[in-house]
Amino acid sequence: MADPSAPAAAPAPASKPAVAPLLDPEAPARVSVLLAEVTAPHPDQASGVDGWLLYDFRDQNPLAHALLGLGKTTRRAFVLFRRTGKPVLLRHAIEASAWRGWPWESRSYSGWEELEEALASLLAEITSVAMEVSSRSAVPTVDRVSSGVVDLVRETGVQVVSSGDLVSHFHAAWGEEGLASHRRAAVVVRDVALEAFERAAAAIRDGDPLHEADLMTWIQGELEGRGLPVHAGCIVAIGPTASDPHYAPEGPGERIVAGVPLLIDLWGAEPGGIPADQSWMAYLGRTPDARTLEVWNAVRDARDAALSLLREAHEAGRELQGWEVDRAARDLLAERGLAQWFVHRLGHSIDTELHGSGPNLDDLETRDERRILPGTGFSVEPGVYIPGELGVRSEVNVHWGANGPEVTPADFQTELLLLDVGSGADPGGRA
């Protein structure tokens, strides 16, 4: 194990793409293929829609902003990618500089009446478009276009559906450099977690147990010092405090003493890279109680049930939707009598944001029916949180690649870690 006082040199940061995803010369052809696969507005219609209509106003739609490589904008703009034909931009007359990188046809407007007329003309031969919307806001990370703008579009006679799969493909996919950065981050996150457990155990052996906040500060510093300064953060929680899934201590928090389970959740990314987000569990002692073992085994098995479903679907060539993976883990916890304490979704999308815009593994908070598309990634993190008693979570990340699901870290946790806290340690209460 590396000396925690000597952080490893930071790797070279992942480079940003030279061209925004939708400004790539090949983007229109790729969009056209995907538009043919988008779910039609009504079940009795053939699959596919006529276009992808992106809208932005002052970065209210950060997805469009990122996909189009925009800087500062102050006026409304629409971009239409069509199933056939070249893309078209509709922008305000004063924003030529903001859109100087746009390589295809550009139209402009000045007044609101002119905008509405120009929008109707833009959509004249279109019957349906995909936009960053989500029915009943079921997927908030995609639900970025205001209802008023959707009304404008619908008033032209055009039907609107969600662009969720298009966003997954162009915004949430990692790419080769992103995957490489995530793999490096996963190793760092794992190493810091394991060293943090040893640090907590050593403090108990030395007779001066750490507080939760002490260990959090150390973890934060190590993540940043080892090349993961972006999104860096952590949760450290012992015994009952871990029953709050997003626990944050007041002041120093509780002392990390012998005889209780310890949860460490930590995350971080290289500049421009894809974050790694992991949760690890240990017991501060060699002989965990039966309840802790029961809950740990159930959580681990729920995680593995989800991973098995992912592998089986890949081998069978079957597409999966996010909710199905959540259901696999949730059903196992129900069999163990613990599902009532699994109070969050199974996993969240990961892209350049820790909580990304691709499909979530969710059949609780929402029913995420987006397809898990090649190149995207997400967390798998079942947990059981029994108020006032304990909380247990096991979290790994998955990249859905051409060769199937790649789990990180490669050597993820399979057994509850049992820490040596010394024979003289008091397994009793907390400070």
DONURO-670297 format. One record per residue: residue in three letters; x, z, y of N, C-alpha, C in turn. Coordinates in steps of 0.05 Angstrom, whole numbers, padded with zeros to 5 digits, always signed. Each point is the difference from the previous one (the first is absolute). Example, Ala and Ser with C-alpha at 12.3 -4.5 7.8 and 13.67 -1.06 7.14 Angstrom:
2
ALA+00264+00156-00114-00018+00000+00024+00018+00000+00024/SER-00007-00014+00021+00016+00001+00024-00015+00014+00022/
***
This chain:
431
MET+00017+00000-00024-00017+00000+00024+00018+00000+00025/ALA-00008-00017+00019+00016-00003+00024+00000+00026+00017/ASP+00021+00004+00014+00002+00023+00018-00019-00004+00023/PRO-00020+00016+00004-00020-00004+00021+00012+00003+00028/SER+00024+00012+00002+00012+00003+00026+00015-00025+00008/ALA+00002-00020-00018+00014-00025+00006-00018-00024-00004/PRO-00018-00006+00019-00018-00022-00003+00014-00027-00006/ALA-00013-00016-00016+00012-00026-00006-00003-00018+00024/ALA+00018-00019+00002-00001-00020+00022-00026-00015-00001/ALA-00011-00006+00023-00025-00015+00001+00004-00029-00008/PRO-00017-00011-00016+00002-00028-00007-00007-00018+00023/ALA+00007-00025-00001-00008-00019+00021-00030-00002+00001/PRO-00011+00001+00024-00029-00002+00002-00011-00027-00009/ALA-00025+00001-00010-00013-00025-00007-00005-00017+00025/SER+00006-00025-00001-00003-00017+00023-00029-00009+00003/LYS-00009-00003+00025-00027-00009+00005-00001-00030-00004/PRO-00024-00010-00009-00002-00029-00003+00004-00014+00027/ALA+00013-00024-00001+00005-00015+00024-00025-00011+00013/VAL-00020-00005-00017-00025-00012+00010-00023+00017-00009/ALA-00019+00005+00018-00024+00015-00008-00014-00014-00023/PRO-00013+00015-00018-00011-00012-00024-00018-00024+00005/LEU-00017+00001+00020-00019-00023+00004+00011-00021+00018/LEU+00025+00003+00010+00013-00021+00015+00019-00016-00017/ASP+00003+00008-00025+00017-00016-00019-00013-00028-00004/PRO+00016-00021+00001-00011-00027-00004-00017-00003-00025/GLU+00006+00016-00021-00015-00002-00025-00025+00017-00001/ALA-00004+00016+00021-00023+00019+00000-00027-00015-00002/PRO-00005-00021+00015-00026-00013-00002-00007-00009-00029/ALA+00019-00010-00014-00005-00009-00028-00006+00024-00018/ARG+00014+00022+00005-00005+00024-00016-00027+00012+00006/VAL-00007+00000+00026-00026+00011+00008-00022-00017-00013/SER+00003-00026+00000-00020-00018-00011-00006+00006-00029/VAL+00021+00005-00016-00003+00007-00028-00016+00026-00003/LEU+00007+00020+00016-00012+00026-00002-00029-00001+00010/LEU-00006-00016+00020-00028-00002+00009-00019-00010-00021/ALA+00011-00016-00019-00017-00009-00022-00007+00022-00019/GLU+00014+00022+00001-00004+00022-00019-00016+00024+00012/VAL-00004-00001+00027-00014+00022+00013-00029+00000-00009/THR-00011+00024-00004-00028+00003-00009-00018-00011+00022/ALA-00019-00017-00008-00018-00013+00018-00020+00021+00012/PRO-00012-00007+00023-00019+00019+00012-00023+00009-00017/HIS-00009-00017-00018-00023+00007-00017+00007-00006-00029/PRO-00010+00016-00019+00008-00003-00028-00008-00028-00012/ASP-00021-00012+00011-00008-00026-00011+00016-00024+00011/GLN+00019+00006+00018+00017-00021+00011+00026-00003-00016/ALA+00010-00024+00000+00026-00004-00012+00021+00016+00014/SER+00021+00008-00014+00021+00016+00012+00014-00016+00022/GLY+00012+00015+00018+00015-00012+00022-00014+00000+00026/VAL+00015+00001+00022-00010-00002+00027+00016-00022+00015/ASP-00011-00008+00023+00012-00023+00014+00024+00007+00017/GLY+00003+00025+00007+00023+00006+00018+00006+00030+00001/TRP+00022+00006+00012+00008+00027+00007+00002+00002+00030/LEU-00017+00016+00012-00001+00002+00029+00012+00027+00008/LEU+00023-00001+00012+00014+00025+00009-00007+00004+00029/TYR-00005+00025+00007-00007+00007+00027+00018+00024+00009/ASP+00008-00001+00025+00014+00024+00011-00005+00002+00030/PHE+00000+00025+00009-00001+00007+00028+00016+00025+00004/ARG+00022-00002+00014+00017+00023+00006+00007+00016-00025/ASP+00007-00013-00021+00009+00012-00025-00022+00018-00013/GLN-00025-00006+00005-00021+00014-00014-00001-00008-00029/ASN+00010-00023-00006+00003-00009-00028+00029-00002-00007/PRO+00013+00023-00008+00029-00001-00005+00007-00019-00023/LEU-00018-00005-00018+00006-00019-00021+00005-00028+00011/ALA-00019-00009+00017+00004-00027+00012+00025+00000+00018/HIS+00005+00022+00014+00023+00002+00018+00026-00004-00016/ALA+00002+00014-00023+00024-00002-00016+00002-00027-00014/LEU-00022-00010-00011+00000-00025-00015+00008-00024+00018/LEU-00007+00002+00026+00005-00022+00019+00024+00005+00017/GLY+00014+00023-00004+00025+00005+00014-00004+00003+00030/LEU-00022+00013+00008-00006+00002+00029+00015+00023+00013/GLY+00006-00005+00026+00009+00022+00017-00023+00011+00016/LYS+00004+00006+00025-00022+00010+00017-00020-00021+00006/THR-00025+00006-00005-00022-00018+00008-00021+00017+00015/THR-00015-00013+00018-00020+00015+00015-00027-00013+00000/ARG-00004-00023-00014-00025-00014+00000-00008-00006-00029/ARG-00025-00007-00003-00010-00006-00027+00011-00027-00010/ALA+00005-00001-00026+00010-00025-00012-00010-00002-00028/PHE-00005-00025-00008-00008-00007-00027+00019-00020-00012/VAL+00006+00003-00026+00015-00020-00014-00015-00007-00025/LEU-00004-00026-00004-00015-00010-00024+00019-00015-00019/PHE+00003+00011-00024+00013-00015-00022-00023-00012-00017/ARG+00001-00026-00003-00022-00013-00014+00009-00008-00029/ARG-00021-00003-00016+00005-00008-00028+00013-00028+00000/THR-00009-00016+00018+00012-00027+00004+00007-00003+00029/GLY+00022-00012+00007+00007-00005+00027+00020+00021+00011/LYS+00010-00005+00024+00020+00017+00012-00012+00025+00013/PRO+00014+00022+00002-00010+00023+00015-00003-00006+00030/VAL-00018+00015+00012-00006-00003+00029-00001+00028+00013/LEU+00013+00001+00023+00000+00025+00017-00019-00004+00023/LEU-00016+00021+00006-00016+00001+00024+00008+00025+00015/ARG+00013-00004+00024+00012+00022+00015-00009-00002+00029/HIS+00005+00022+00015-00005-00001+00029+00021-00016+00015/ALA-00009-00012+00022+00017-00018+00015+00026+00014+00010/ILE-00001+00026+00005+00024+00014+00011+00020+00009-00021/GLU-00006-00005-00026+00017+00011-00021+00017-00021-00015/ALA+00008-00020+00014+00017-00021-00013+00026+00012-00010/SER+00012+00018+00015+00026+00012-00008-00003+00017-00024/ALA-00022+00015-00002-00004+00018-00022-00002-00016-00026/TRP-00008-00025+00002-00005-00016-00024+00020-00023-00002/ARG+00023+00002+00013+00018-00023+00000+00011-00007-00028/GLY-00002+00019-00018+00010-00005-00027-00020-00015-00018/TRP-00025-00004+00010-00021-00013-00016+00007-00029-00003/PRO+00003-00010-00025+00010-00028-00005-00022-00021-00002/TRP-00025+00008+00000-00021-00020-00005-00018-00003+00025/GLU-00023-00013-00003-00018-00005+00023-00008+00025+00014/SER+00000-00001+00027-00008+00023+00016-00021-00009+00020/ARG-00022+00015+00002-00021-00004+00019-00002+00025+00018/SER-00009-00004+00025-00001+00023+00018-00027+00001+00013/TYR-00006+00024+00011-00024+00006+00014+00007+00019+00023/SER-00019+00002+00019+00004+00019+00022-00023+00020+00001/GLY-00025-00009+00004-00023+00017+00002-00013+00006-00026/TRP-00018+00020+00000-00013+00008-00025-00019-00021-00010/GLU-00013-00015+00018-00018-00021-00010+00016-00022-00013/GLU+00023-00006+00012+00018-00021-00011+00010+00009-00028/LEU+00006+00026-00002+00009+00011-00026-00021-00004-00021/GLU-00025+00007+00006-00021-00003-00020-00004-00029-00008/GLU+00001-00018+00020-00003-00028-00006+00023-00010-00017/ALA+00024+00008+00007+00024-00008-00015+00000+00010-00029/LEU-00010+00025-00003-00002+00012-00027-00020-00016-00017/ALA-00023-00006+00012-00020-00016-00015+00012-00027-00008/SER+00015-00013+00018+00012-00026-00006+00021+00003-00022/LEU+00016+00022+00001+00020+00004-00020-00012+00003-00028/LEU-00024+00012-00001-00013+00005-00026-00021-00020-00007/ALA-00001-00023+00015-00022-00019-00003-00003-00011-00028/GLU+00021-00003-00015-00002-00012-00026+00005+00021-00022/ILE-00003+00026+00008+00006+00022-00018-00027+00014-00007/THR-00003+00007-00025-00024+00015-00008+00006+00029-00007/SER+00025+00006-00007+00007+00028-00008+00030+00004+00006/VAL+00006+00025+00009+00028+00007+00005+00005+00028-00010/ALA+00025+00005-00006+00010+00027-00006+00011+00012+00025/MET-00006+00026+00005+00011+00014+00023+00007+00029-00010/GLU+00014+00014+00018+00009+00027-00007-00024+00019+00004/VAL-00019-00002-00018-00023+00017-00001-00004+00012-00028/SER-00016+00020-00002-00006+00012-00026-00028+00010+00000/SER-00016-00009-00018-00028+00008-00001-00003+00031-00001/ARG-00015+00010+00018-00005+00029+00003+00027+00015+00003/SER+00020-00014+00010+00027+00012+00005+00011+00013-00025/ALA-00005-00013-00023+00009+00011-00026+00031+00001-00001/VAL+00013-00019+00013+00029-00001+00000+00009+00002+00029/PRO+00003+00024+00011+00006+00003+00029+00026-00014+00009/THR+00020-00003-00017+00025-00012+00008-00004-00030+00005/VAL-00021-00012-00010-00005-00029+00005-00022-00003+00021/ASP-00016+00020+00005-00023-00002+00018+00009+00002+00029/ARG+00011-00022+00011+00014+00001+00026-00015-00015+00022/VAL-00019-00017-00007-00013-00017+00020-00026+00014+00008/SER-00005+00003+00026-00024+00014+00009-00026-00015-00007/SER-00021+00015-00002-00026-00012-00007-00009-00020+00021/GLY+00008+00004+00026-00008-00019+00020+00013-00027-00003/VAL+00025+00000-00008+00014-00026-00006-00013-00014-00024/VAL-00006+00016-00020-00014-00012-00024-00026-00012+00008/ASP-00014+00014+00019-00026-00011+00010+00004-00027+00013/LEU+00022-00003+00016+00005-00025+00013+00004-00022-00020/VAL+00014+00006-00021+00006-00020-00021-00026-00007-00015/ARG-00016+00019-00007-00024-00005-00015-00021-00015+00017/GLU+00001+00004+00026-00018-00015+00018+00005-00030+00000/THR+00023-00008-00009+00006-00029-00003-00011-00011-00026/GLY-00012+00018-00017-00010-00009-00026+00019+00003-00023/VAL+00023+00012+00005+00021+00003-00020-00003+00027-00013/GLN+00002+00000-00027+00000+00025-00015+00028+00012-00001/VAL+00001+00027-00001+00025+00015+00001+00003+00017-00025/VAL+00023-00002-00013+00007+00017-00023+00027+00013+00005/SER+00008+00018-00017+00025+00014+00004+00024-00016-00008/SER+00022+00003+00015+00025-00014-00005+00019+00018-00017/GLY-00011+00019-00014+00017+00020-00014+00022-00012-00017/ASP-00007-00020-00017+00020-00011-00017+00021-00016+00015/LEU-00009-00013+00022+00019-00015+00017+00020+00019+00013/VAL-00010+00023+00009+00018+00021+00012+00019+00010-00022/SER-00010+00005-00024+00018+00009-00021+00023-00020-00005/HIS-00007-00025+00000+00020-00021-00007+00021-00003+00023/PHE-00009-00001+00025+00018-00006+00021+00012+00025+00014/HIS-00014+00022+00000+00009+00024+00014+00011+00022-00018/ALA-00013+00003-00023+00007+00023-00017+00020-00007-00022/ALA+00006-00025-00004+00020-00008-00021+00028+00008+00010/TRP+00016+00009-00019+00026+00012+00008+00022-00021+00004/GLY+00000-00021-00016+00023-00019+00001+00024+00011-00014/GLU+00020-00017-00004+00024+00009-00015+00016+00021+00014/GLU+00004-00004+00027+00015+00020+00015-00015+00026+00002/GLY-00026-00001+00003-00016+00024+00001+00001+00016-00026/LEU-00001-00014-00023+00001+00013-00026+00028+00013-00004/ALA+00021-00014+00009+00027+00011-00003+00003+00025+00017/SER-00011+00000+00024+00001+00023+00017-00015+00024-00012/HIS-00023-00007-00012-00016+00022-00012+00014+00012-00024/ARG+00013-00017-00016+00015+00011-00023+00022+00020+00010/ARG+00014-00008+00021+00021+00018+00011-00013+00026+00010/ALA-00022-00003+00014-00013+00024+00011-00010+00018-00022/ALA-00010-00012-00022-00010+00016-00023+00022+00017-00012/VAL+00024-00010-00001+00022+00016-00011+00007+00023+00018/VAL+00001-00005+00026+00005+00021+00019-00021+00022-00001/VAL-00025-00008+00001-00022+00019-00001+00001+00017-00025/ARG+00004-00012-00023+00003+00015-00025+00023+00020+00002/ASP+00023-00009+00009+00023+00017+00001-00004+00024+00018/VAL-00012-00005+00023-00005+00022+00019-00020+00020-00012/ALA-00020-00010-00013-00020+00018-00013+00013+00018-00020/LEU+00016-00011-00018+00013+00016-00020+00020+00020+00011/GLU+00014-00008+00021+00019+00018+00013-00015+00022+00015/ALA-00023-00007+00011-00016+00021+00014-00009+00021-00019/PHE-00009-00007-00024-00008+00020-00020+00024+00018-00007/GLU+00023-00011-00004+00023+00016-00006+00008+00018+00023/ARG-00004-00010+00024+00006+00017+00024-00019+00024+00001/ALA-00025-00005-00006-00019+00023+00000+00006+00020-00022/ALA+00007-00010-00024+00007+00018-00022+00025+00016+00006/ALA+00020-00014+00012+00025+00014+00006-00004+00023+00020/ALA-00018-00005+00020-00006+00021+00019-00013+00024-00013/ILE-00017-00004-00020-00012+00022-00015+00022+00015-00015/ARG+00017-00015-00013+00022+00013-00016+00018+00017+00018/ASP+00003-00010+00026+00018+00015+00019-00015+00023+00013/GLY-00025+00003-00006-00015+00023+00011-00011-00005+00028/ASP+00000-00024+00010-00009-00006+00027-00018-00025-00001/PRO-00024+00002-00010-00017-00023-00004-00006-00014+00026/LEU-00002-00027-00001-00007-00016+00023-00030+00002+00006/HIS-00007-00006+00024-00028-00005+00007-00006-00030-00004/GLU-00025-00006-00002-00008-00028-00004+00010-00017+00023/ALA-00002+00009+00025+00009-00016+00023+00030-00004+00000/ASP+00015+00019-00011+00029-00003-00002+00007-00024-00017/LEU-00013-00002-00023+00006-00021-00018-00010-00027+00011/MET-00023+00000+00014-00009-00024+00012+00020-00011+00021/THR+00011+00018+00016+00019-00009+00020+00025-00012-00014/TRP+00009+00013-00021+00023-00011-00015-00006-00028-00011/ILE-00023-00003-00013-00008-00026-00012-00001-00021+00022/GLN-00013+00006+00022-00002-00020+00022+00027-00009+00009/GLY+00018+00019+00004+00027-00007+00008+00015-00017-00020/GLU-00004+00006-00026+00014-00016-00021-00011-00028-00001/LEU-00027-00003+00002-00011-00027-00001+00011-00017+00023/GLU+00000+00011+00023+00010-00015+00023+00030-00005-00002/GLY+00015+00020-00009+00029-00003-00002+00009-00019-00022/ARG-00018-00005-00020+00007-00018-00022-00012-00028+00004/GLY-00008-00006+00024-00008-00027+00006-00029-00006+00000/LEU-00017+00021+00000-00029-00004+00000-00013+00014+00024/PRO+00006-00010+00025-00010+00013+00023-00029-00008+00008/VAL-00010-00021-00013-00027-00010+00008-00021+00013-00018/HIS-00021+00010+00013-00022+00014-00014+00009+00025-00015/ALA+00025+00010+00004+00010+00022-00016-00017+00025+00004/GLY-00007+00013-00022-00015+00025+00001-00003+00012-00027/CYS-00013+00023-00002-00003+00014-00025-00021+00022+00001/ILE-00008+00008-00024-00017+00024-00003+00014+00018-00021/VAL+00003+00025+00006+00010+00020-00018-00021+00022-00003/ALA-00009+00005-00024-00022+00019-00003+00003+00015-00027/ILE-00003+00026+00001+00002+00016-00025-00028+00010-00008/GLY-00004+00002-00026-00024+00013-00011-00026-00007+00015/PRO-00014+00019+00011-00026-00005+00012+00002-00018+00025/THR+00022+00000+00015+00001-00017+00024-00001-00029-00008/ALA+00009-00007-00024-00001-00028-00009-00028-00009-00006/SER-00020+00018+00000-00028-00008-00005-00012-00014+00024/ASP+00015+00000+00022-00007-00017+00023+00017-00025-00002/PRO-00012-00023-00006+00016-00025-00006+00018-00008+00023/HIS-00008+00004+00025+00017-00007+00023+00008+00026+00014/TYR+00010+00018-00015+00008+00027+00010+00022-00003+00021/ALA-00003+00015+00022+00021+00004+00020+00001+00029+00006/PRO+00024+00013-00003+00002+00029+00004-00003+00007+00029/GLU-00010+00024+00005+00000+00012+00026+00026+00015+00003/GLY+00016-00007+00020+00025+00013+00004+00018-00005-00024/PRO+00014+00020-00010+00019-00004-00023-00014-00006-00026/GLY-00026+00006-00002-00014-00003-00026+00006+00023-00019/GLU-00006-00005-00025+00004+00021-00021+00029-00001-00010/ARG+00008+00023-00011+00027+00000-00013-00003-00013-00027/ILE+00021-00015-00007+00001-00014-00026+00012+00019-00020/VAL-00017+00014-00015+00009+00021-00018-00004-00008-00029/ALA+00011+00016-00018-00001-00005-00028-00029+00003-00011/GLY-00006-00014-00022-00024+00005-00014-00024-00017+00010/VAL+00005-00021+00015-00022-00016+00010+00008-00030-00001/PRO-00019-00018-00001+00007-00029+00001+00007-00007+00029/LEU+00016-00021+00002+00009-00010+00026-00005-00030+00001/LEU-00015-00009+00020-00005-00029+00004+00017-00010+00023/ILE+00013-00022-00004+00015-00014+00022-00010-00029+00000/ASP-00011-00008+00023-00008-00027+00005+00017-00010+00024/LEU+00013-00023-00004+00019-00009+00021+00000-00031+00001/TRP+00007-00010+00024-00002-00029+00004+00018-00008+00022/GLY+00007-00026+00000+00017-00011+00022+00007-00029-00006/ALA+00010-00014+00020+00007-00028-00002+00025-00007+00016/GLU+00014-00020-00008+00021-00012+00016-00013-00014+00024/PRO+00015-00004+00022-00011-00016+00022-00008-00028-00010/GLY-00025-00008+00005-00009-00026-00008-00007-00002-00030/GLY+00002+00023-00014-00004-00001-00029-00027+00010-00009/ILE-00003+00002-00027-00025+00009-00012+00004+00030-00008/PRO-00017+00018+00008+00003+00028-00006-00001+00006-00030/ALA+00013+00022-00008-00004+00013-00026-00014+00026+00005/ASP-00020+00007-00018-00017+00023+00004-00004+00013-00027/GLN+00011+00024-00004+00000+00012-00027-00009+00029+00003/SER-00012+00010-00022-00006+00029-00002+00011+00010-00027/TRP+00013+00023+00001+00013+00012-00023-00010+00029-00003/MET+00000+00009-00025-00010+00027-00006+00021+00016-00016/ALA+00004+00025+00008+00018+00018-00015-00013+00027-00002/TYR+00011+00016-00019-00008+00028-00003+00025+00017+00005/LEU-00003+00020+00017+00022+00017+00007+00004+00021-00021/GLY+00012-00008-00022+00005+00017-00023+00000-00017-00025/ARG+00006+00013-00022+00003-00014-00026-00025+00001-00017/THR-00019+00017+00007-00024+00003-00017-00025-00002+00016/PRO-00009-00024+00005-00025-00004+00017-00024+00011-00014/ASP-00020+00008+00015-00024+00011-00011-00017-00023-00011/ALA-00019+00007-00018-00015-00020-00014-00017-00018+00019/ARG-00011+00012+00021-00017-00015+00019+00016-00021+00014/THR+00024+00007+00009+00017-00020+00014+00006-00023-00019/LEU+00008+00006-00025+00006-00021-00019-00025-00017-00006/GLU-00023+00012-00003-00024-00015-00005-00006-00020+00022/VAL+00002+00009+00025-00006-00018+00022+00021-00021+00003/TRP+00025+00008-00003+00022-00020+00002-00003-00022-00021/ASN-00005+00008-00025-00003-00020-00021-00023-00019+00005/ALA-00022+00010+00011-00023-00017+00006+00006-00019+00022/VAL+00013+00009+00021+00007-00017+00023+00020-00022-00009/ARG+00020+00008-00015+00019-00020-00010-00014-00021-00018/ASP-00018+00009-00017-00014-00018-00018-00019-00019+00015/ALA-00012+00010+00022-00017-00017+00016+00017-00021+00014/ARG+00023+00007+00010+00018-00020+00012+00008-00021-00021/ASP+00007+00009-00024+00008-00019-00020-00023-00017-00010/ALA-00024+00010+00000-00023-00016-00007-00004-00023+00020/ALA+00005+00005+00025-00002-00021+00021+00023-00020-00004/LEU+00024+00009-00006+00023-00018-00004-00005-00017-00025/SER-00012+00012-00021-00005-00015-00024-00021-00023+00005/LEU-00020+00006+00016-00020-00020+00007+00014-00023+00014/LEU+00017+00006+00019+00014-00021+00015+00017-00018-00019/ARG+00014+00013-00019+00017-00016-00018-00018-00017-00019/GLU-00021+00012-00010-00018-00015-00018-00013-00023+00014/ALA-00008+00003+00025-00013-00022+00014+00020-00022+00005/HIS+00025+00007+00006+00020-00022+00004+00004-00015-00026/GLU+00003+00015-00022+00005-00014-00026-00023-00018-00008/ALA-00025+00008+00008-00023-00016-00007-00006-00021+00021/GLY+00015-00001+00021-00005-00020+00021-00026+00006+00015/ARG-00008+00024+00001-00026+00008+00013+00005+00011+00028/GLU-00015-00010+00019+00001+00011+00027-00013+00027+00001/LEU+00011+00017+00017-00011+00027+00003-00008+00004+00029/GLN-00021+00016+00005-00007+00009+00026+00009+00029+00003/GLY+00004+00008+00025+00011+00027+00005-00016+00022-00013/TRP-00027-00002+00002-00017+00022-00010+00004+00005-00030/GLU+00006-00022-00015+00002+00003-00029+00023+00018-00008/VAL+00022-00001+00015+00023+00017-00007-00006+00029+00006/ASP-00013+00005+00023-00008+00027+00007-00018+00011-00023/ARG-00018-00016-00009-00019+00009-00020+00013+00008-00026/ALA+00022-00014-00008+00014+00007-00024+00011+00028+00001/ALA+00012+00007+00023+00012+00027+00003-00022+00021+00003/ARG-00021-00006+00015-00022+00019+00005-00015+00006-00025/ASP-00004-00020-00017-00014+00005-00025+00016+00019-00019/LEU+00026-00003+00000+00016+00018-00017-00002+00029+00010/LEU+00001+00003+00026-00002+00027+00011-00028+00012-00005/ALA-00020-00018-00001-00027+00010-00007-00001+00010-00029/GLU+00014-00014-00018+00001+00008-00028+00013+00028-00002/ARG+00019+00006+00017+00014+00026+00000-00015+00021+00016/GLY-00022-00007+00011-00016+00019+00016+00012+00007+00027/LEU+00015-00019+00012+00014+00005+00025-00007-00019+00022/ALA-00017-00020-00005-00006-00021+00019-00011+00011+00027/GLN-00015+00022-00001-00012+00010+00024+00021+00008+00021/TRP+00024+00005-00009+00022+00008+00018+00019-00023+00007/PHE-00007-00024-00008+00015-00023+00008-00015-00013+00023/VAL+00008+00008+00025-00017-00004+00023+00010-00022+00018/HIS+00018-00017-00009+00008-00023+00016+00003-00024-00018/ARG+00003-00024+00012+00004-00024-00016+00026+00002-00016/LEU+00002-00018-00020+00023+00001-00017+00025-00010+00014/GLY-00003-00020+00018+00024-00010+00012-00006-00016+00025/HIS+00020-00003+00017-00002-00016+00025+00019-00023-00001/SER-00008-00021+00014+00017-00023+00004+00026+00009+00014/ILE+00022-00013-00006+00025+00003+00014+00010-00027+00009/ASP+00005-00004+00025+00014-00024+00009+00022+00010+00020/THR+00004-00012+00022+00019+00012+00019-00010+00026+00012/GLU-00026+00004-00003-00012+00026+00007-00003+00017-00025/LEU+00003+00026+00002-00002+00018-00023-00028-00003-00012/HIS-00020+00000+00016-00027-00006-00009-00007-00028+00010/GLY+00003-00019-00018-00001-00028+00008-00028-00012+00000/SER-00001-00026+00002-00025-00015+00004-00009-00015-00025/GLY+00015+00002-00022-00008-00012-00024-00020+00016-00016/PRO-00006-00007-00025-00020+00015-00015+00008+00028-00006/ASN-00019+00019+00004+00004+00027-00009-00011+00004-00028/LEU+00010+00020-00014-00012+00007-00026-00021+00021+00005/ASP-00025-00008+00003-00020+00018+00011-00028-00006-00011/ASP-00011+00019-00013-00028-00001-00008-00013+00027+00007/LEU+00011+00013+00021-00011+00026+00009-00007-00001+00029/GLU+00021-00002+00017-00004-00001+00029-00014-00026+00008/THR+00007-00022-00013-00013-00026+00002+00000-00012-00027/ARG-00013-00023-00003+00003-00015-00025+00015-00026+00007/ASP+00026+00001-00004+00017-00022+00009-00001-00022-00020/GLU-00014-00022+00006-00003-00022-00018+00019-00023+00005/ARG+00020+00005+00017+00020-00021+00004+00017-00003-00025/ARG+00009-00024-00004+00017-00006-00023+00028+00010+00005/ILE+00013+00010-00021+00029+00007+00002+00015-00026-00003/LEU+00011-00009+00022+00013-00027+00000+00030+00003-00005/PRO+00012-00021-00012+00029+00001-00004+00016+00004+00026/GLY+00020+00017-00002+00017+00005+00023-00007+00025+00016/THR-00023+00011-00006-00009+00024+00015+00009+00025-00015/GLY-00002+00023+00014+00008+00025-00012-00018+00023+00009/PHE+00002+00022-00014-00018+00023+00005+00010+00025-00014/SER-00011+00022+00008+00006+00025-00014-00020+00005-00022/VAL+00009+00016-00020-00017+00011-00021+00004+00030+00000/GLU-00020+00015+00010+00005+00029+00005-00024+00017-00006/PRO-00007+00003-00025-00022+00019-00006+00008+00028+00006/GLY-00020+00017+00007+00006+00028+00005-00024+00017-00006/VAL+00005+00025-00006-00021+00020-00005+00006+00023+00019/TYR-00020+00008+00016+00003+00020+00021-00021+00021-00003/ILE+00006+00022-00012-00019+00022-00005+00003+00020+00022/PRO-00019+00002+00018+00003+00017+00023+00008+00029-00007/GLY+00020+00010+00014+00009+00027-00004+00016+00005-00025/GLU+00004-00021-00016+00014+00004-00026+00026-00017-00001/LEU-00003-00026+00000+00024-00017-00001-00007-00029+00006/GLY+00020-00016+00007-00003-00028+00003+00022-00015-00015/VAL-00006-00021-00013+00019-00016-00016-00004-00029+00006/ARG+00021-00015+00007-00002-00028+00005+00025-00013-00012/SER-00003-00024-00011+00023-00016-00009-00004-00028+00011/GLU+00021-00009+00015-00003-00025+00014+00024-00018-00005/VAL-00007-00025-00008+00020-00021-00002-00010-00024+00016/ASN+00017-00020+00003-00008-00024+00014+00001-00024-00020/VAL-00016-00020+00006-00001-00024-00018+00002-00025+00017/HIS+00017-00018-00008+00000-00027+00011-00011-00019-00021/TRP-00021-00016+00009-00013-00018-00019+00014-00027+00001/GLY+00020-00003-00017+00017-00023+00000-00007-00021-00021/ALA+00016-00021+00000-00005-00022-00019+00003+00009-00029/ASN+00017+00020-00004+00004+00010-00027-00017+00025-00006/GLY-00020+00005+00016-00017+00023-00005+00006+00023+00019/PRO-00013+00023-00004+00004+00022+00018+00028+00013-00004/GLU+00014+00002+00023+00026+00014+00000-00004+00027+00013/VAL+00006+00021-00016-00005+00027+00010+00026+00011+00012/THR-00002+00012+00023+00023+00013+00012-00007+00030+00006/PRO+00020+00018-00004+00027-00006-00009-00001-00008-00030/ALA+00021-00014-00009+00001-00008-00027-00002+00023-00020/ASP+00013+00022+00007+00001+00024-00016-00019+00021+00012/PHE-00026-00007+00000-00020+00018+00013-00005+00024-00018/GLN-00013+00020+00011-00003+00026-00013-00019-00002-00024/THR+00008+00011-00023-00017+00001-00023-00007+00028-00009/GLU+00016+00019+00007-00004+00028-00007+00002+00018+00024/LEU-00014+00022+00000+00002+00020+00022+00029+00010+00001/LEU+00012-00001+00024+00028+00009+00002+00000+00031+00000/LEU+00017+00012-00017+00003+00029-00002+00026+00008+00013/LEU-00002+00015+00021+00024+00006+00016+00012+00028-00007/ASP+00026+00001+00000+00014+00025-00006+00001+00016+00026/VAL-00015+00022+00000-00001+00017+00024+00015+00026-00005/GLY+00013+00003-00023+00015+00024-00006-00016+00021-00014/SER+00012+00014-00017-00015+00020-00017-00010+00023+00016/GLY+00012+00006+00023-00008+00023+00015-00021-00006+00021/ALA-00009-00025+00002-00019-00007+00021-00027+00013-00005/ASP-00012+00008+00021-00027+00012-00001-00021-00022-00002/PRO-00015-00002-00022-00020-00020-00003-00026+00007+00014/GLY+00001+00021+00016-00025+00010+00012-00009-00016+00024/GLY-00013+00015+00019-00014-00013+00022+00017-00015+00020/ARG-00014-00007+00021+00013-00017+00021+00001+00017+00026/ALA+00020-00007+00016+00003+00014+00025-00021-00007+00020/
***
